[in-house]
Amino acid sequence: MSESPSPTTSSRLMAEFLGTFVLVFGGCGSAIFAAQVLDGDTINMGIGFLGVALAFGLTVLVMVYAVGHISGGHFNPAVTLGAALAKRVEWKAVPAYMITQVVAASVAALALFAIASGKDGFSAVESGFASNGYAERSPDGYSLLSALIAEIVLTAIFLFVILGSTDHRAPVGFAGIAIGLSLTLIHLISIPITNTSVNPARSLGVAWFAGPEALSQVWLFILAPLIGAAIAGVSYSKLFSARMSAPLV
């Protein structure tokens, strides 16, 4: 029986576009539309931090199973960098993956902005539009240093989960569950600190619409996740010596 042909480059990039789009549309959309829903300005019917955390985790979980077998299911430039450093994806694919992820996140944010603008009084700048921030833009007032440490550490943890659950020694078929649940846990920890990034594309996508203050801080949410991913990507094979030839999913 012959093996199935490898996915084409265009198929891989389309899968990354779709997965990243759903991640940002679903995760950030839950924060924008559903985190707080007031009934008569007195009763909060929103999903809160827990609901938003679950939304991000669920989007990754379902899209890993939907298209992860095509592209590897990165949906995140930090994951792509970590995977390349761990020799799970070829370096020549990295620029196209990252560009596709940023474009997809931006298109998803544009769709969210178009929907949100249909409500009288909506302002992406005043609402924050699910953007990330530190100091005065942190949900609970955490400093730049706190945000930097949290994003580096949590992205590294995320990459260790991804690389470990897709290792050839790991149980087959459960990677998507581990990855989705880990992203949920990461959001439960860090929504009060930074509104949770661990994904430069997710941060950039909504920052375009959230105003100059959001854009002035977005550098941290590009740099820190890439640092965390690089730490995990380089150290995984050294810490857990193994053949690293398997794809991400």
Backbone as a ProteinNet text record, in pm:
[ID]
protein_1_A
[PRIMARY]
MSESPSPTTSSRLMAEFLGTFVLVFGGCGSAIFAAQVLDGDTINMGIGFLGVALAFGLTVLVMVYAVGHISGGHFNPAVTLGAALAKRVEWKAVPAYMITQVVAASVAALALFAIASGKDGFSAVESGFASNGYAERSPDGYSLLSALIAEIVLTAIFLFVILGSTDHRAPVGFAGIAIGLSLTLIHLISIPITNTSVNPARSLGVAWFAGPEALSQVWLFILAPLIGAAIAGVSYSKLFSARMSAPLV
[TERTIARY]
83.9	0	87.9	69.7	153.8	117.7	219	196.4	126.3	48.4	-17.2	88.2	67.9	165.4	171.1	288.8	303.8	222.2	167.8	91	178.1	119.2	191.5	213.9	305.4	331.7	206.3	131.6	10.1	-93.2	-103	-195.5	-154	-25	25	-2.8	20.2	-2.3	-150.6	-233.5	-377.8	-424.9	-369.1	-404.6	-361.3	-242.3	-196	-283.9	-325.4	-413.6	-545.3	-604.8	-734	-722.8	-621.3	-605.3	-581.6	-496.6	-468.9	-591.2	-662.9	-785.7	-885.5	-908.1	-1005.3	-958.3	-827.5	-772.7	-803	-773.7	-793.2	-941.7	-1014.8	-1157.9	-1231	-1198.3	-1265.3	-1218.4	-1086.6	-1033	-1054.9	-1008.8	-1027.5	-1174.5	-1247.4	-1390.3	-1463.9	-1426.5	-1491.8	-1463.2	-1340.4	-1305	-1379.3	-1393.5	-1457.4	-1608.3	-1671.6	-1818	-1879.6	-1811.1	-1877.7	-1821.3	-1705.3	-1645.9	-1735.3	-1799.5	-1892.7	-2015	-2129.8	-2255.5	-2352.2	-2390.6	-2474.9	-2621.8	-2705.3	-2849.9	-2905.4	-2947.1	-2997.3	-2891.2	-2764.8	-2651.3	-2635.5	-2699.6	-2690.9	-2646.5	-2687.6	-2658.4	-2555.8	-2442.4	-2338	-2362.2	-2389.1	-2414	-2292.9	-2177.3	-2059.9	-1990.5	-1894	-1822.9	-1700.8	-1653	-1542.7	-1408.7	-1306.8	-1172.5	-1172.6	-1246.3	-1248.7	-1302.5	-1409.7	-1466.9	-1373.4	-1304.9	-1210.1	-1093.7	-1043.8	-934.4	-975.4	-1096.1	-1145.5	-1162.1	-1206.5	-1225.5	-1093.1	-986.6	-855.6	-809.5	-823.8	-782	-860.9	-991.6	-1076.4	-1048	-1019.1	-990.4	-865.1	-762.8	-641.2	-667.4	-738.6	-767	-837.7	-944.7	-1022.3	-945.7	-867.2	-796.1	-673.5	-612.9	-504.1	-555.8	-674.3	-729.9	-784.2	-826.5	-883.7	-776.6	-668.5	-569	-425.3	-405.6	-269.9	-193.7	-263.2	-197	-148.8	-193.3	-151.5	-29.9	-37.8	67.9	154.5	111.2	178.3	102.8	5.5	-79.4	-7	69	141.8	50.9	-5	-97.7	-34.5	97.3	166.6	313.5	365.5	506	603.5	568.9	656.9	665.4	553.5	554.5	637.7	623.9	703.3	851.8	892	1033.6	1081	1004.8	1044	1052.8	958.9	959.9	1081.8	1118.4	1236	1363.1	1373.6	1491.8	1499.8	1383.5	1380.3	1386.1	1404.6	1418.2	1290.3	1175.4	1047.2	990.7	1043.6	998.7	1121.2	1122.5	1238.2	1244.8	1366.8	1385.7	1332	1338.1	1291.6	1141.9	1067.7	923.9	889.1	984.4	955.7	904.1	970.2	918.2	775.9	744.9	610.1	507.5	541.8	450.8	421.3	525.8	508.2	426.2	456.3	380.9	234.4	209.2	71.9	-2.5	64.3	-0.1	-36.6	53.7	25.3	-88.2	-87	-194	-328.1	-329.9	-454.1	-508.4	-420.1	-462.3	-518.9	-458.8	-505.3	-640.5	-658.9	-787.9	-896.8	-864.5	-961.2	-998.3	-897.9	-924.5	-1009.7	-986.6	-1068.7	-1213.8	-1234.9	-1371.5	-1436.8	-1360.7	-1413	-1447	-1360.3	-1383.8	-1511.3	-1530.5	-1649.3	-1776.5	-1773.4	-1890.4	-1912.8	-1805.6	-1818.4	-1865.1	-1827.9	-1867.1	-2015.9	-2086.1	-2229.6	-2308.2	-2240.1	-2307	-2281.2	-2385.7	-2372.8	-2279.4	-2189.2	-2099	-1973.1	-1955.9	-1836.7	-1711.8	-1605.2	-1474.3	-1367.5	-1294.1	-1188.3	-1079.2	-1052.3	-948.1	-991.3	-1112.1	-1158.4	-1181.2	-1226.8	-1252.8	-1125.3	-1019.5	-895.8	-890.9	-1006.2	-1017.4	-933.8	-934.9	-863.6	-712.9	-660	-516.3	-438.9	-308.2	-220.8	-154.8	-114.3	-50.1	14.8	95.4	159.3	141.9	179.5	163.9	18.1	-9.4	-146.9	-239.1	-182.7	-264.9	-276	-212	-228.9	-365.7	-439.6	-571.2	-567.3	-458	-450.4	-328.9	-274.8	-169.2	-29.9	4.6	137.5	240.6	363.7	470.7	522.7	604.8	671.1	751.7	829.1	911.9	825.9	717.1	626.8	571.9	530.8	475.2	579.7	701.1	809.5	838.6	852.3	881.4	766.4	644.3	528.5	520.3	538.5	525.1	637.2	758.4	870	847.8	818.6	803.9	685.1	571.6	451.6	463.5	531.5	552.6	646.6	749.7	840.1	765	678.9	598	510.4	447.1	360.4	438.1	558.4	639.2	685.2	718.4	756.1	638.7	518	400.3	382.8	395.6	378.8	483.6	609.1	716.4	707.5	670.5	659.5	542.8	427.7	308.9	315	403.4	418.9	548.1	619.7	738.6	696.6	784	748.5	724.5	770.4	750.6	618	551.7	427.2	310.5	204	85.1	30.6	-5.1	-51.2	-195.8	-221.7	-358.8	-406.2	-321.6	-365.2	-299.5	-215.5	-141.1	-234.3	-339	-430	-494.7	-528.4	-589.9	-490.1	-367.2	-265.3	-235.4	-226.1	-193.9	-307.6	-430.4	-544.5	-560.4	-545.1	-558.4	-444.8	-325.2	-213.3	-236.2	-291.9	-319.7	-429.4	-526.2	-628.2	-563.9	-476.8	-408.3	-326	-255.8	-173.6	-259.2	-376.4	-465.8	-520.9	-550.8	-599.8	-496.2	-369.8	-263.2	-244	-241.7	-185.9	-284.1	-412.2	-505.7	-496.4	-492.4	-481.8	-349.4	-246.2	-113.6	-100.1	-126.2	-102.6	-220.8	-326.8	-436.1	-393.4	-280.4	-222.5	-196.7	-68.5	-29.1	21.7	146.9	223.9	214.5	177.2	155.1	165.6	279.2	295.3	188.4	141.5	39.2	-91.6	-131.6	-254	-244.6	-126.6	-108.4	-111.7	-40	-37	-173.7	-242.7	-370	-468.7	-483.3	-579.8	-519.9	-387.4	-324.1	-344.5	-353.2	-375.9	-500.6	-598.7	-728.2	-744.3	-652.1	-667.2	-600.8	-540.8	-487.7	-338.2	-283.1	-137.5	-75.7	-149.5	-93.3	-72.3	-167.4	-152	-35.3	-22.6	86.8	222.2	225	352.2	403.6	313.3	353.5	364.6	323.7	314.7	451.3	558.6	693.2	719.7	673.9	698.9	632.6	514.4	437.1	476.7	575	644.4	773.2	849.9	981.8	975.1	894	892.6	850.1	741.1	706.2	814.3	882	988.3	1105.3	1136.9	1243.6	1204.4	1083.4	1037.5	1037	992.1	988.6	1128.7	1220.7	1358.7	1421.9	1395.7	1449.3	1401.4	1272.4	1217.7	1265.4	1267.1	1306.5	1450	1539.3	1681	1703.5	1634.7	1665.6	1592	1480.5	1402.5	1486.7	1555.5	1632.5	1750.9	1803.2	1916.8	1870.5	1752.8	1700.2	1642.7	1578.5	1506.7	1553.6	1682.6	1747.4	1664	1630.2	1544.2	1558.7	1518.5	1514.9	1404.6	1440	1345.9	1295.2	1260	1222.4	1072.9	992.4	847.8	795.8	686.4	623	554.3	502.7	439.7	318.6	236.9	118.7	107.3
-118.7	0	124.3	213.7	332.2	436.5	513.8	619.9	737.4	811.2	930.7	1034.8	1113.6	1216.7	1323.5	1382.6	1489.8	1610.8	1685.8	1805.4	1905.5	1975	2077.9	2199.4	2284.2	2406.6	2491.6	2503.2	2584.8	2525.5	2393.4	2328.7	2353.5	2345.2	2368.7	2512	2606.1	2746.1	2775.7	2714.3	2733.5	2675.9	2562.2	2503	2594	2652	2745.7	2870.5	2918.1	3035.1	3003.9	2892.6	2856	2835.7	2763.2	2737.6	2864.5	2953.7	3079.4	3169	3172.6	3252.9	3208.7	3078.7	3027.3	3054	3039.6	3067.1	3210.4	3306.9	3447.6	3482.5	3435.5	3466.3	3407	3282.3	3216.5	3265.1	3272	3312.2	3459.2	3545.1	3689.1	3727.5	3659.1	3687	3660.8	3555	3526.2	3636.8	3691.7	3800	3928.7	3955.2	4079.4	4075.8	3964.2	3959	3895.5	3800.4	3715.9	3723.1	3784	3786.5	3860.6	3967.9	4043.8	4078.4	4029.1	4061.6	4107.4	4233.6	4289.8	4288	4251.4	4253.6	4363.2	4471.7	4582.9	4648.4	4636.9	4695.9	4642.9	4532.1	4481.6	4335.9	4252.6	4109.3	4073	4020.9	3981.9	3838.2	3822.6	3689.8	3640.6	3706.2	3673.7	3546	3503.1	3378.8	3399.8	3523.2	3553.3	3496.4	3506.2	3457.8	3309.3	3230.7	3086.7	3054.5	3121	3096.8	3136.2	3248.6	3292.6	3194.3	3149.3	3051.5	2923	2877.1	2756.5	2779.1	2897.9	2927	2917.7	2973.9	2964.8	2819.2	2746.5	2606.8	2522.5	2545	2466.6	2495.9	2622.4	2653.5	2580.2	2578	2506.6	2357.1	2303.9	2160.6	2117.3	2186	2141.5	2162.2	2270.4	2295.5	2206.9	2164.6	2067.1	1938.6	1894.1	1772.1	1795.3	1918.7	1946.3	1957.5	2030.6	2056.5	2032.6	1987.8	1965.7	1863.7	1766.2	1663.4	1717.5	1836.8	1897.4	1986.9	2076.3	2176.6	2155.9	2070.4	2057.4	2127.2	2210.9	2274.9	2374.5	2465.9	2565.4	2680.3	2753.6	2866	2975.1	2984.5	3070.3	3080.4	3201.2	3212.8	3158.1	3168.3	3114.4	2962.5	2897.5	2752.3	2714.1	2789.4	2761.6	2774	2878.1	2894.5	2779.4	2746	2636.5	2504.2	2480.9	2357.2	2350.6	2462.6	2465.3	2439.2	2499.4	2478.2	2334.4	2271.3	2131	2034.7	2090.4	2011.5	1935.9	1998.8	1937.9	1995	2107.5	2168.8	2228.8	2227	2277.5	2429.6	2482.7	2626.7	2705.8	2649.1	2724.1	2752.2	2676.7	2698.8	2805.3	2841.6	2930.3	3067.6	3139.2	3272.5	3269	3174	3166.4	3132.6	3043.1	3009.4	3134.2	3205	3320.4	3430.7	3458.7	3561.7	3521.4	3396.4	3347.4	3359.7	3326.1	3333.6	3477.1	3571.5	3712	3764.9	3730.4	3774.3	3715.8	3587.7	3523.1	3585.6	3613.1	3675.9	3815	3888.4	4022.8	4019.1	3922.9	3908.6	3870.8	3781.6	3744.3	3864.9	3945.6	4065.6	4164.7	4175.5	4263.1	4216.5	4086.3	4033	4062.5	4046	4077.8	4226.1	4310.6	4455.6	4491.8	4428.3	4456.3	4417.1	4304.3	4260	4351.8	4377.3	4458.7	4600.7	4652.3	4787.9	4799.9	4687.8	4690.2	4724.6	4744.1	4781.8	4929.2	5004.5	5146.7	5170	5265.4	5302.4	5219.5	5120.6	5036.9	5116.2	5094.7	5152.5	5047.5	5010.3	4911.8	4964.6	5094.7	5153.4	5153.3	5199.4	5208	5070.6	4976.3	4841.5	4759.6	4799	4721.3	4616.2	4573.8	4480.7	4354.3	4300.8	4176.5	4185.5	4308.6	4325.8	4295.6	4278.9	4249	4375.7	4374.8	4493.2	4469.6	4566.5	4564.9	4702.3	4713.2	4837.2	4882.2	5001.8	5051.7	4974.6	4898.1	4819.8	4673.2	4637.6	4503.9	4496	4387.4	4376.8	4398.8	4358.3	4376.3	4459.2	4537.4	4632.2	4576.6	4466	4406.8	4481.4	4484.5	4563	4498.5	4575.8	4525.8	4400.8	4403.5	4287.6	4165.8	4185.3	4073.5	4014.1	4100.1	4054.4	3979.1	4032.5	3969.7	3829.2	3817.4	3686.3	3588.9	3634	3545.8	3494.5	3582.7	3542.1	3448.2	3472	3382.5	3244.9	3242.2	3114.2	3035.5	3100.3	3028.8	2982	3060.8	3013	2893.7	2896.9	2781.8	2657	2672.1	2559.2	2507	2599.7	2560.6	2479.8	2524.5	2451.7	2317	2308.6	2178.7	2080.5	2127.5	2041.3	1997.5	2091.8	2059.6	1958.9	1987.3	1897.4	1761.9	1762.3	1635.6	1551.2	1613.1	1536.1	1487	1546.8	1501.4	1423.1	1396.9	1311.7	1172.5	1104.5	972	870.7	901.8	810.9	834.9	946.2	981.1	898.7	881.2	810.9	879	800.6	854.8	902.1	1018.8	1066.3	1158.7	1184	1266	1403.6	1432.9	1559	1679.5	1676.4	1790.3	1821.5	1716.4	1736	1801.1	1749.8	1805.7	1951.2	1979.3	2114.9	2211.3	2169.8	2255.5	2282.6	2179.1	2196.9	2281.4	2267	2348.2	2495.1	2525.2	2665.2	2720.8	2637.7	2680.5	2714.2	2627.5	2650.8	2778.9	2799	2919	3044.8	3041.8	3158.2	3178	3070.2	3083.1	3150.7	3125.3	3187.2	3333.6	3362.7	3491.4	3593.9	3562.7	3667.2	3790.4	3775.8	3896.1	3970.9	3903.7	3965.8	4044	3977.7	4040.4	4028.9	3964.9	3925.2	3808.3	3751.4	3632	3646.3	3637.7	3630.7	3489.7	3462.6	3343.4	3318.1	3422	3408.2	3545.7	3577	3708.5	3742.1	3644.2	3671.3	3714.3	3644.5	3680.3	3822.8	3860	3993.3	4101.9	4079.2	4177.7	4193.6	4082.9	4086.6	4184.5	4183.1	4272.6	4408.6	4416.7	4544.4	4649.9	4605.9	4703.5	4788.2	4729.2	4795.1	4857.9	4827.9	4869.5	5003.3	5066.2	5199.6	5206.1	5328.4	5346.8	5293.5	5298	5246.4	5095.4	5025.5	4880.6	4849.6	4924.9	4901.9	4935.3	5033.2	5070.8	4962.9	4874.8	4768.6	4631.7	4621.9	4489.7	4426.2	4506.5	4451.5	4341	4362.5	4262.7	4129.9	4137.9	4017.2	3952.7	4013.7	3948.8	3885.9	3965.7	3922.6	3810.7	3828.8	3732	3591.7	3577.5	3442	3377.3	3456	3399.5	3352.8	3428.6	3387	3257.4	3252.9	3132.3	3010.6	3030.4	2919.5	2872.2	2967.4	2931.3	2851.2	2891.4	2817.7	2672.5	2654.3	2518.2	2439.6	2504.4	2434.4	2383.8	2467.4	2429.2	2324.6	2339.2	2255	2121.5	2108.7	1985.5	1861.7	1865.6	1747.5	1723.3	1830.6	1813.7	1755.1	1798.2	1748.9	1608.7	1582.7	1455.4	1386.3	1367	1312.3	1206.9	1237.8	1148.7	1183.8	1091.1	1118.3	1220.6	1332.7	1443	1455.7	1347	1351.8	1358.1	1343.9	1342.8	1482.1	1494.9	1624.7	1664.8	1786.6	1832.5	1750.2	1713	1631.1	1520.1
0	0	0	-95.1	-108.1	-3.7	36.2	133	67.8	146.7	96.3	64.4	-43.2	-76.5	30.9	47.5	145.3	102.2	197.9	162.7	87.4	-7.4	-80.6	9.6	-32.9	43.6	55.4	-53.2	-49.6	46.2	51.9	145	289.2	314.8	450.2	494.8	405.7	441.3	457.7	376	392.3	525.9	565	693.7	807.9	797	899.7	904.2	787.2	782.8	852.9	818.3	876.3	1027.1	1071.4	1213.4	1293.4	1241.4	1311.9	1311.9	1200.1	1192.1	1299.1	1309.6	1406.5	1549.3	1574.3	1707.2	1749.9	1663.5	1699	1699.8	1599.9	1594.3	1714.2	1748.8	1860.4	1995.9	2014.8	2144.2	2174.5	2084.1	2106.2	2094.8	2007.6	1996.1	2125.3	2195.3	2323.5	2424.5	2420.8	2512.3	2477	2348.8	2304.1	2325.6	2290.3	2289.4	2413.7	2474.7	2574.3	2714.8	2733.9	2868.3	2966.4	2919.6	3002.8	2919.1	2959.6	2892.7	3000.2	2996.6	3101.9	3063.9	3160.1	3143.4	3233.2	3170.1	3249	3333.7	3291.9	3362.7	3505.2	3536.7	3674.2	3681	3588.9	3596.6	3489.5	3532.4	3438.3	3393.2	3264.1	3207.8	3127.5	3146.5	3066.3	3110.3	3027.8	3053.3	3143.5	3156.9	3246.5	3200.3	3288	3255.5	3221.9	3298.6	3275.8	3136.9	3097.7	2966	2853.7	2869.1	2766.1	2756.6	2871.9	2872.3	2800.5	2828.5	2761.2	2611.7	2573.7	2431.4	2355.9	2412	2345.6	2338.2	2447	2446.7	2348.8	2342.7	2253	2106.6	2074.3	1934	1887.3	1972.4	1934.5	1925.8	2022.8	2024.1	1896.1	1860	1743.5	1613.8	1604.6	1479.3	1463.8	1575	1564.3	1502.2	1545.6	1487.8	1347.1	1317.5	1185.3	1077.4	1106	1000.5	1045.7	1169.7	1217.8	1136.2	1081.4	1001.2	866.8	831.6	705.2	724.6	823.4	839.6	963.3	1055.3	1184	1294.3	1258.1	1357.6	1446	1386.2	1465.2	1509.9	1413.9	1438	1523	1522.6	1617.8	1575	1547	1507.3	1610.8	1738.4	1842.1	1832.4	1804.2	1787.7	1666	1558.3	1438.3	1467.6	1540.1	1574.2	1662.5	1764.9	1852.5	1778.9	1687.7	1609.5	1517.8	1459.3	1371.7	1451.7	1568.8	1652.2	1702.7	1719	1761.2	1643.2	1523.5	1400.5	1366.1	1395.9	1361.9	1232	1186.7	1062.4	994.3	862.6	789	797	807.8	823.3	705.5	586	468.4	474.4	555.2	567.6	671	755.4	869.2	827.1	733.8	698	645.1	557.6	500.7	607.7	698.8	808.9	892.9	932.9	1021	954.3	828.5	756	745.2	711.2	699.3	831.5	940	1072.1	1109.1	1082.4	1113.6	1027.7	898.7	809.2	853.9	886	929.4	1057.1	1152.2	1277.3	1251.3	1159.3	1127	1056.3	968	899.6	999.8	1092.6	1196.6	1281.7	1318.1	1397.1	1319.1	1189.4	1105.1	1105.6	1096.9	1101.7	1236.5	1344.7	1477.9	1490	1434.9	1440.2	1363	1246.8	1166.9	1242.6	1309.6	1387.4	1507.1	1582.3	1703.1	1671.2	1554.8	1516.6	1489.4	1482.4	1462	1586.8	1698.3	1823.2	1851.7	1878.8	1908	2025.6	2008	2116.3	2126.1	2038.7	2047	2010.2	2084.3	2054.5	2080.5	1976.9	1994.2	2087	2080.8	2165.1	2311.4	2338.2	2477.1	2539.3	2459.6	2512.2	2528.9	2457.3	2458.7	2350.1	2300.3	2187.3	2207.1	2328.2	2361.9	2339.3	2339	2318.2	2445.6	2431.2	2543.5	2594.6	2721.7	2775.2	2909.2	2949.9	3081.8	3145.2	3271.5	3348.2	3345.1	3295.2	3296.9	3202.8	3109.7	3017.8	3059.9	3169.3	3225.7	3292.2	3274.4	3338.8	3489.3	3555.4	3700.6	3741.4	3646.8	3680.3	3698	3633	3648	3562.6	3610.5	3548.7	3420.1	3349.7	3228.7	3260.3	3368.1	3404.3	3434.3	3507	3536.1	3407.3	3315.3	3188	3106.9	3105.4	3029.7	3082.2	3212.7	3273.2	3246.8	3268.1	3249.4	3106.7	3009.9	2869.7	2826.6	2874.3	2840.3	2901.4	3030.6	3101.4	3045.6	3026.4	2981.1	2837.1	2752.3	2615.3	2613.1	2696.6	2704.8	2750.1	2850.9	2897.2	2784.6	2712	2599.7	2496.4	2463	2364.7	2416.8	2545.9	2602.2	2591.9	2617.5	2604.4	2459.2	2366.6	2225	2179.4	2209	2165.2	2234.3	2361.1	2433.5	2387.5	2367.4	2330.2	2186.2	2104.4	1965.6	1945	2052.6	2046.5	1999.6	1927.7	1875.8	1987.1	2110.1	2223.3	2296.2	2263.5	2332.5	2278.2	2356.8	2308.3	2183	2086.1	1958.4	1969.3	1911.7	1899.8	2009.6	2110.5	2223.7	2227.2	2129.7	2133	2134.8	2053.8	2046.9	2180.5	2255.8	2387.4	2483.6	2486.1	2575	2539.7	2410.7	2366.9	2400.2	2373.2	2403	2551.2	2633.3	2777.8	2834.7	2779	2827.9	2796	2678.9	2645.6	2736.2	2772	2868.1	3002.4	3051.4	3178.4	3173.4	3063.7	3048	3057	2995.5	3002.9	3144	3212.4	3349.5	3439.5	3413.4	3491.4	3454	3325.6	3282.3	3226.7	3215.2	3171.1	3262.3	3394.6	3478.6	3462.5	3415.4	3404.2	3274.5	3162.1	3030.6	2935	2977.4	2888.3	2799.6	2828.2	2765.9	2616.7	2583.7	2442.9	2412.1	2446.7	2406.8	2256.4	2181	2036.9	1971.7	1907	1844.7	1740.9	1665.7	1563.7	1629.4	1735.2	1807.8	1861.4	1913.5	1970.3	1863.3	1754.8	1646.7	1580.7	1561.5	1489.3	1549.7	1682.5	1746.9	1778.6	1793	1828.2	1720.4	1592.7	1484.6	1512.2	1577.8	1595.8	1735.3	1825.8	1964.6	1995.6	1896.1	1914.8	1938	1940.8	1951.1	2079.8	2190.2	2315.3	2308.2	2249.2	2232.4	2140.2	2032.1	1937.8	1999.6	2090.5	2153.3	2248.6	2295.4	2387.8	2322	2196.4	2134.1	2113.8	2115.9	2099.6	2201.3	2326.1	2430.1	2395.9	2333.5	2304.8	2172.2	2107.6	1995.4	2047.9	2122.1	2168.3	2271.6	2376.3	2486.9	2442.9	2364.8	2321.1	2235	2151.3	2068.5	2154.3	2259.7	2351.2	2422.9	2473.8	2543.3	2452.5	2329.2	2233.6	2198.7	2183.9	2150.9	2264.7	2387.2	2503.1	2500.4	2478.4	2477.3	2356.1	2239.4	2117.6	2123	2176.5	2185.2	2293.8	2406.2	2522.2	2524.6	2447.8	2458.6	2426.2	2312.5	2272.4	2364.7	2424.8	2516.5	2650.2	2694.1	2821.7	2810.5	2695.6	2679.3	2552.9	2542.9	2425.4	2356.3	2232	2152.9	2007.4	1922.1	1779.2	1754.4	1689.3	1675.3	1532.3	1471.9	1331	1308.8	1416.8	1399.6	1371.6	1292.2	1276.6	1404.8	1410.4	1533.4	1569.9	1473.6	1505.5	1403.6
[MASK]
+++++++++++++++++++++++++++++++++++++++++++++++++++++++++++++++++++++++++++++++++++++++++++++++++++++++++++++++++++++++++++++++++++++++++++++++++++++++++++++++++++++++++++++++++++++++++++++++++++++++++++++++++++++++++++++++++++++++++++++++++++++++++

